[in-house]
Amino acid sequence: MKRVLLGLGSNRAFENKTPLELLSCAQVELAQYLADLSFSSVYRTKAMYVENQEDFYNMAALGYVPDDSDAFDFLKTINQIEAKYGRNRDKEIRFGPRSLDIDIELFGDEVINHPVLQIPHPRMEERAFVLIPAIEILTNPADEIVREKYVSCLAKITAEGGADGIVKVGGYRNGNGTDNCSDKTCL
């Protein structure tokens, strides 16, 4: 099985669902595609790059897909989940507000450099809002090397003030979203 690390974020409501509810709905959706799925806590973070927008709610997800899974197919799946919850890439501002954003941070040990998909995610190591939740859920002994790398990256960001204002707002560790989102809420 390939380990998959995802970064999730939301800062805009969609169809009467708050950003936190949209993240919970994403948990329910992702549980259909990833085995042994776990989620980090949710963190409220100031917007990065385009700062004149609402704070984001961010979290990480860690799960597994079969060894023969294709990263591009998985990208299509997460793009469909994003679209289901209001993301329209044709109408959004780059780094602007969005109802749901799911980034593939890691996909097994694959390295992909393609116009539509870069793995590992090229900006992961500069984003405290990705590193903090990722470090939280990379707890298996097999994750120790990558976890230590991210701890080092986060230390550098923190020393430069880049982790200021990130606030833990809740824990969402279940693998199917049921503690945080009923299936009725996500329909």
Salt bridges, closest charged atoms under 4 A:
GLU29 OE2 - LYS84 NZ 2.61
ASP55 OD2 - ARG44 NE 3.36
ASP55 OD1 - LYS46 NZ 3.66
GLU82 OE2 - ARG87 NH1 3.17
GLU82 OE1 - ARG89 NH2 2.64
GLU92 OE2 - ARG87 NH2 2.50
GLU92 OE2 - ARG98 NH2 3.73
ASP101 OD1 - ARG87 NH1 2.63
ASP101 OD2 - ARG98 NH1 3.53
ASP103 OD2 - HIS121 NE2 3.60
ASP103 OD2 - ARG127 NH1 3.78
GLU110 OE2 - LYS2 NZ 2.46
GLU125 OE2 - LYS149 NZ 2.93
GLU136 OE2 - ARG173 NH2 3.38
ASP143 OD1 - ARG3 NH1 2.49
